[in-house]
Structures are given as structure tokens and as C-alpha cells.
Amino acid sequence: MLNVLGPTSRYCDGVHRRSFLKVGALGVGGLTLPGLMRAEAKAGKRTQKSVIMVYLSGGMAHQDTFDLKPNGPAELKGEFKPIATSVTGVQFGEHVPKLARCADKLAVIRSLVGQRDEHSSWQSYTATTMDAAKRENKPHFGSVVARMQGQTDPVVPAFVDLSPTMQHKPYNSPGPALLGRATAPVKVEGEEIAVMKNFAVTPDHLRDRKALLESMDAFRKTAGQTNGVSADTFHDRAFDVLTSNKLVDALDVTKESPFVRQRYGFGSSRHLGDGAPQWNDQLLMARRLVEAGCRVVTVAYGFWDTHGNNFKYLKDHLPLFDTGISALVEDIHARGLQDDVTVCVWGDFGRTPKINKDAGRDHWARVNFALLSGGGMKTGQVIGSTDSAAGEAKDDPIPYANVLATVYKNLGIDPHAMVYDVSNRPNPILPGAASPIDKLC
Amino acid sequence: MTRSLSLAAALLAFAAARADDPLRATIDREVAAKWKAEGVAPANRATDAEFLRRVHLDLVGAPPTHDETVKFLADTDTKKRDKLVEKLIADPRFAKAQAEVWDLVLFGRHPNNYTETHKRPAFKEWLAKQIEANDGFDKLVKNLLLAEQPGSQVFYVQFRNAPDDANVAVSRIFLGTQLQCAKCHDHPYDVWTQKDFYGMSGFYVRLTVQEFGNQNNRTFNIGEKNSGEVLFAGNAKELKPGQKGDPVKPKFLGGAELKEPPTPKDYKEPPAPKDGKPMPKPTFSRKEKLAEWVTAAENPYFAKATVNRVWAQFMGRGIVHPIDDFQKENEPSHPALLKALTDGFVNNKFDLKLLIREIVNSDAYQLSAAGPGREALPKHFERARVRPLSAEEIIASLRTVTATGPNPNEGWDYFLRAFGEPANGLGEFQGSLSEHLFLNNSEHLRAFVRRKKGNLTDQVLTSTEPWEARVERMYLSVLNRSPKPKEVEAFVSYIKREPKPDAAVEDAIWVLLNSSEFRFNH
């Protein structure tokens, strides 16, 4: 059964069986659209580029994970010990051992600068602060990609946002803004999925309905030729999505072997604090989605705002993170996708060198980290460094917008290109100063 | 007027008529004058069916029922449209529906401080009560800005510690003025300077949001301190780090500085009371001065901005359009009409019901939406506008037309995701993919279509009338019009082809609910 809805959803199998409706969740081979067949026929070796971005809501402590300071001042350095990684001379924290083992497949930026103390995903997704992005109507980078590159497959959206709606609103993904609804992410939450998978009627029946609708919907054709009604481009796409099971299949992690699911770690759809859940199934979904043809998949992962009890919390929550992200990285490589799929993991900001009275660390936007993998990048390296307190970038400070610039470049998009909005006005996709990170090229 | 009158007499009669004409006559005269000047031919008068659905949705936020539709279409009273308008304005749903409209104007779908502001039943109730009482829209806005009545306070909560945002919103909504550009630099194409901006922000800078109760039962008090000034440091581009700027006195937009007693030099603000009590009122309230100034009959912006917004609500576009951008470069399309509506509104003590009544009784409002041109919002009001239904209207429509009533599984949050903001990045209509998926296949929609005792599907299936009559019933119920012969034929043959009438009737209703005719008010 399809289990993308998480254990608590009221749409779990069996709950909503409609009595009058011919329930016909499409089995494999139940239906293939001509378009789908074409797409599948073409599917030989995939060369299309894509990105999975994992957003760590709340801001993970950089100095307790990927930038430990064993020789730093005692009152700042925290409880965790460094461990060796698969890259000589590079150490990670003791609670990310699996990531340490695949450090050769990672590039760790330790000197991310320029972020603002802002609890939001906007800096990660738009390369600017929420305020500025809202004021300037800046789109999510996934919308930019959707606008510039379109879909690879008629029934698989270019941009899927797996982030479940979080209580702290700014953690949620920004919208398409001036790029319009056509480039909005397809949100994957309980109801949206239920709509795509629980068929009210069989696809044939749906086509009958559609034919009748088209015969009567004169309004759309005549009076409806006003610019308001005709702008409605999703009318047909909805039918296509409903009559193909490709997207829904991609979201169905039960189609993976138990071994793979075990390797990713399951996690739970239960939200942590006012942030995201640690739902490792979604990392696997993300990989399945990019394989199905998505260009951008975003996942909000975990909740890392550790103002109190930082060390106990991390000790409890890092292992699942370590398992999930390392599984994703290794899986991308094992499937030969390392040149095509970029994985990018980062959050709001770093955390204070000083440990507060509650054994927590507070917000620290002076410096942060980012993990990158795949995308044809040079991995097995650490970029930049911080001072002995892990409080300021020392070598090679990397403005955070450069991470998105790198992502764009990996996707084959010039980060200095223009994207055309709904009224065909050009807009720079990134600030002029942003450029791909040299050391990764 | 007859041709036998002399020209002079005619002019006199004409001029005399203007003074006590109902506003609707002025509307039609001014709109027709523009058609003539522009050489535009107006559309035909809307059919009864068109008018019926349109005015129901516009006034009470839901379409008529099947029986109301049948009754109205059969009614031969020549005054039936006026009577319907009266009936709908007196309907308890009127105030609720208008409150939904204004609530969305005041908050949008994503208000700041979302946790505290996104669910606000008490506010909507307060607003509906004010609209129902119809004690003058000026008083309503005054009460809103005073934020003293229970339920009303949440308006300011979205601007907690953000006096500039409060200023931008109030100026935009009630003064029809876009001030935000003047925050960082003098306005590039309007007259406003940064001093104007910060002068207005000064009215909000002392406001404090006090929160009481818990998550499930939250109330607010909007307190006001005795001290605190907006600091202004010049063009944002030239600011140096750490530069704070100088205090700016509150100044009414385009008017004088506020006269207020000076705060004593050694005044120290007492700490906010911690015992769950509201802050004491200040000795001098800037908020009160602001509320009085904004809503005064002499305020040069308020009445004009309000009638323009209400006009656009019913006619699709403002006389000044965009509606919240009054400025030199954006002249009204019908200046005399705007003036007449403004004067009429002020002279009738800001009577919102009267204003709405006059607009929907005008011939201009009662034109057909079908006609030449492709503009959804015709520039000269030569056709009725085509407007997408709001999320609130769609859910009310689904309940009404299928006679299913509220359904516990409607899933309002999901519904809002699908229908809350059907706009492209420029604010133009664009239904989302999730909207179509919702309509095509959601469990929520199915609940309205599935046979349930007494609902439309059940009525049609129980009926023993010929299928032609039953198709007619479905059309009258869902689209509030009779089907055309071709439509009857298509539906009847579809239904007869299906072996099981249950499924076929559900299909038919599904089709009507998925039609664009249902999705729009036209």
C-alpha cells in the first residue's frame, strides 16, 4: 500500500473506501497515457540534472556537527568529540559517524557567511531574507528552475515540495511569487496525495466525464475567452496527473526493498517543535522523485533550534539525521547519479559559540555550514574554516548566495541569467555578486 | 424628457434631476457618457438568471437555491430585481459575506504573526455586527483603528512592533495611497517624501500588543504608551551602520503635524502590567487622533478610497485602478462619477448598505458579461466583469447547489491551499493545479456529489420525471439557469448510456461543478 501519508493520516489505506465509487487505484499497467509511453520510451540513460535540497529548520549547531573545535576554549567547545572521516585530516562530530564514513562524497562548507538571524527557509531557498524576498516578490529557486527548464515529463512536475506545513510559518517554503502559479511547487501533503491516488472513478470513466464537460463548458470557450478565464492553464494538466500513476508511484517508498528503506531509516512524520519532522522516508521519496523526472525536490528536515539542552537533544536526534543523509548520499552514488543529482543540506544559521545557562546555543548568523554532494562537484573536501571559537569565518568565507549559484550551475543554469516573470519582464535570478563556488568546480 | 421641450428647459430639467437623483441614475448617466465618448457599445442587459446568480454571490456570498431560482425566473413582477436586492441586503448572510470580503482586505491570506492572527472568528463576528448595524462605515473604521471593542483588536496584532507596516496597510486600504516606497527614499513617482512616511508611522509607534489567555482562547489589548518616537535618518542607501536618526513628530498625510502635549523630559515609561490587566490609557492618545482624522468627513482620501474599493468589489475594477493607488499618474476613468459616489457616501453618513444598493441596482451592474472584447475587467464597464469566486464563496456554493449542507470533512485548510490564492504572481487569476485536482478527484468534492438523503443527487435519482426535466433541475440547481436544448441532449444521452443511473447522475453533477461557469461570477 501507498504510505506516503505517514502513520497518522486519516487517509491511510482502508479508512476512506468509498462505497459508491468504483475504487480503482491504478495498478501497474492499468493505464499508460500516450505521453507517458513516449516519455518512458525515451528513458534510456538519464542525463537530466536535478537537485534535492534538505532544509534544516531552526538552524543546526555547526560546531557540534561538522566543525568541532577540540582545542578551542573549554567554555565554548561543548561535549562532543571529533572523529576521523574517510578524508584524511578531516574530522566530524561523533554523532554523525555514517556521514563521516562517506565524507569523500561530501563537500563541507564551514565558512558560510552573510546569513541574517532569521528563522526562515527563505535564505536557503531564495538567497535573500524573507523581508526582502517578500518585498521584491522573489520566487523560490525551484520555481525559477521550473520556469526556465520546464517539466521533463508531462505528468511529473518540475518542482515538488515535500515539506509538510510547519507551525512556524516562515519555515515553510516560499512561493513562486512573480513567476506565477504555473511554477509553484506541487505540495505533497496528505490531502494532495489522497486526491492523486484515491480514484473516485476509473480513468476511463474520468475521460468520459471530461468529454461531457468539454461538450458543455461553452463558458470557457466563448464568454470565457476573457483573459481571466483563459489564463487557467491547469485544467488539462490535472486530468493528466490523475490518469497517470507515475508521480504517485514515485512517492511510494514501499516499492523499495526493505533493505533500502532500512538503510534510509524510517523516521516519523511527527513534527518536532514548531519545525519539521525527521521523516527519513521523505529523503527516499526525494530520490525517487528526481529519478521520475523532477528537477527540484525540497524537504524540510528536523528541528534544530536548540536554545536549551543542545547536547542531549543533538545526541538524540543526530543519529537519524546521520542515517538519512548518508543513505541519500550513498544511494545517489550507488545509482550512478552523482553527476546529475546535487544534494544540498543546510539551515537558517549557525549557533552561538557560547553555551547559555540552559546548556543551549542561541542563534548565530555570523557563520554557518552547508553539506553538498553529487552534482559533478569536487567532493571529499572542506571549504573554508572558522576561528578557534567557531564564531567567525577565517579562511575562504563563502557568501551564502553562492551555494544557490552553485546549485544553479549544476542544473545547467547560468546563475547570472534572467528569468522571465508572468508578464515577461526579466529578473535576475540571483544578486549580481553571487557566483558558483570555485573549489567545487 | 420629450422632444417638445426647449433645449434650455431640457438642460434645466437635467441639471435639476442631478441634485436629487438616486446614485444609481448618476452611475448610469456617467457610465453611458463614457461609452459615448469612447465609442464603446455596451453589452445587453443581463438575463434574469445571470443577474440572480451574480447578485446572490455578490451580496450574500452564495448562489440561490434551486427553488429560489425557479421562483425568481418565473416571477413576472417588473420590480423583481429591486425587490431581490432588498431581500438580500436584509438577509443575515449579507453582513457575514461582506465581513468576509473586508476581512480578507484587512488581513490577506498570510497575515504577519500568523499564529495569533490566522484564525480570527471573533474579528469576523465583530466586523459582521458592524456591517449589519450599518451605523456608518466611518464609525466602523474608527472602531477598527481604535481597537477597543472585543474582537476588533487582532487587526493591529499583525503589526506588532511594526509601526511602519501598520502605516503602509492603513494608508493603502483606507487612504488609497501607496506609501511603502517612501520608507527608504522619497517616493519616485508620487508626491510623498520619507518625512510623510515616518510622520504617519508616528501614530502607530507607541502601540503595544498585550496578549491574554492561552492558545485556544486568546484575547488582545492594544495598549498605547506615553512615549516613543519614530526615528528618521534619511535615505536608506546612505545610512551608516549604527546611525539611528532623529525623532519625527507624527504628521497627518498631506496635512499638519499633530498637536500634542510634550512628553516630560524625565518621563519614564512604567513597565507593562504583568497581572493580565490592560495597560492604562495614555494621557494623550495618538491612536484616537489618527482614528478621528482618517474617518472624518473632511479627510481628503478616506471616502474616495472607500467608494472606489466598494465599486471595484461589484464592478470588477476601480474608477481609480489599481484601487489602492490614488496618485497623479493614475487618474480616475470616470472622475465625475467618483466625485458623485464620494459625495453621496459622505452625505448619507457613510451608509455602506445604501452605497451597495445603488451600485447593484444600476443598469451598469446589470449588464451581461457576454459581449465584445476579452477583458475580464472591462475598462469602461461596458460589460459585467468576470470574477473568480473566493474560497469562501466556492465552499458556500458547493453546499448550496448540491443541497448537501456543511460537511464535516470539508478540510478547510486543504481547501484554502487549493483555492485561497488563485492568482499568478501579478495578482491575476490563475487556478492552481491543486484546485483542479480538488475539483476533479478530491474526497471533499465527492462528499457533495455522493448520494445522500435529500441532496441534489438524491433528488434527481428519486424523481420520476423524464430525464429532460431532471437535467433541467441539475442546471437550475448548480448553474442557476435552464440548460440549452443541446445541453439537455448531451446530458440525457450520457445518462441513458450509463447502465447505472447513480453513477451517471454523479457524473453529470460532477461535470457541472467542474465547469468554469460554476467557478466564476459573471
Chai-1 contact restraints between the chains, C-beta under 6 A:
chainA,res_idxA,chainB,res_idxB,connection_type,confidence,min_distance_angstrom,max_distance_angstrom,comment,restraint_id
A,H16,B,E443,contact,1.0,0.0,6.0,A-B,restraint_1
A,F20,B,R450,contact,1.0,0.0,6.0,A-B,restraint_2
A,K169,B,Y114,contact,1.0,0.0,6.0,A-B,restraint_3
A,A177,B,G425,contact,1.0,0.0,6.0,A-B,restraint_4
A,L178,B,G425,contact,1.0,0.0,6.0,A-B,restraint_5
A,L179,B,G425,contact,1.0,0.0,6.0,A-B,restraint_6
A,G180,B,N424,contact,1.0,0.0,6.0,A-B,restraint_7
A,G180,B,G425,contact,1.0,0.0,6.0,A-B,restraint_8
A,R181,B,N424,contact,1.0,0.0,6.0,A-B,restraint_9
A,R181,B,Q430,contact,1.0,0.0,6.0,A-B,restraint_10
A,R181,B,S432,contact,1.0,0.0,6.0,A-B,restraint_11
A,E191,B,G411,contact,1.0,0.0,6.0,A-B,restraint_12
A,E191,B,Y414,contact,1.0,0.0,6.0,A-B,restraint_13
A,V195,B,L437,contact,1.0,0.0,6.0,A-B,restraint_14
A,V195,B,N441,contact,1.0,0.0,6.0,A-B,restraint_15
A,V195,B,S442,contact,1.0,0.0,6.0,A-B,restraint_16
A,A200,B,N441,contact,1.0,0.0,6.0,A-B,restraint_17
A,A200,B,R446,contact,1.0,0.0,6.0,A-B,restraint_18
A,R209,B,D507,contact,1.0,0.0,6.0,A-B,restraint_19
A,R209,B,W510,contact,1.0,0.0,6.0,A-B,restraint_20
A,R209,B,V511,contact,1.0,0.0,6.0,A-B,restraint_21
A,L212,B,Y494,contact,1.0,0.0,6.0,A-B,restraint_22
A,L212,B,V511,contact,1.0,0.0,6.0,A-B,restraint_23
A,L213,B,V511,contact,1.0,0.0,6.0,A-B,restraint_24
A,L213,B,N514,contact,1.0,0.0,6.0,A-B,restraint_25
A,S215,B,A490,contact,1.0,0.0,6.0,A-B,restraint_26
A,M216,B,E487,contact,1.0,0.0,6.0,A-B,restraint_27
A,D217,B,S515,contact,1.0,0.0,6.0,A-B,restraint_28
A,D217,B,S516,contact,1.0,0.0,6.0,A-B,restraint_29
A,F219,B,S516,contact,1.0,0.0,6.0,A-B,restraint_30
A,F219,B,E517,contact,1.0,0.0,6.0,A-B,restraint_31
A,R220,B,S516,contact,1.0,0.0,6.0,A-B,restraint_32
A,A223,B,A370,contact,1.0,0.0,6.0,A-B,restraint_33
A,G224,B,S516,contact,1.0,0.0,6.0,A-B,restraint_34
A,Q225,B,R374,contact,1.0,0.0,6.0,A-B,restraint_35
A,T226,B,R374,contact,1.0,0.0,6.0,A-B,restraint_36
A,T226,B,A376,contact,1.0,0.0,6.0,A-B,restraint_37
A,T226,B,V386,contact,1.0,0.0,6.0,A-B,restraint_38
A,N227,B,R374,contact,1.0,0.0,6.0,A-B,restraint_39
A,N227,B,A376,contact,1.0,0.0,6.0,A-B,restraint_40
A,G228,B,A376,contact,1.0,0.0,6.0,A-B,restraint_41
A,G228,B,V386,contact,1.0,0.0,6.0,A-B,restraint_42
A,G228,B,F429,contact,1.0,0.0,6.0,A-B,restraint_43
A,V229,B,S516,contact,1.0,0.0,6.0,A-B,restraint_44
A,A231,B,Q430,contact,1.0,0.0,6.0,A-B,restraint_45
A,D232,B,G431,contact,1.0,0.0,6.0,A-B,restraint_46
A,F234,B,G431,contact,1.0,0.0,6.0,A-B,restraint_47
A,F234,B,L433,contact,1.0,0.0,6.0,A-B,restraint_48
A,F234,B,H436,contact,1.0,0.0,6.0,A-B,restraint_49
A,H235,B,H436,contact,1.0,0.0,6.0,A-B,restraint_50
A,R237,B,L433,contact,1.0,0.0,6.0,A-B,restraint_51
A,A238,B,H436,contact,1.0,0.0,6.0,A-B,restraint_52
A,A238,B,L437,contact,1.0,0.0,6.0,A-B,restraint_53
A,A238,B,N440,contact,1.0,0.0,6.0,A-B,restraint_54
A,L242,B,N440,contact,1.0,0.0,6.0,A-B,restraint_55
A,L242,B,N441,contact,1.0,0.0,6.0,A-B,restraint_56
A,D421,B,G425,contact,1.0,0.0,6.0,A-B,restraint_57
A,V422,B,N424,contact,1.0,0.0,6.0,A-B,restraint_58
A,V422,B,G425,contact,1.0,0.0,6.0,A-B,restraint_59
A,V422,B,L426,contact,1.0,0.0,6.0,A-B,restraint_60
A,S423,B,L426,contact,1.0,0.0,6.0,A-B,restraint_61
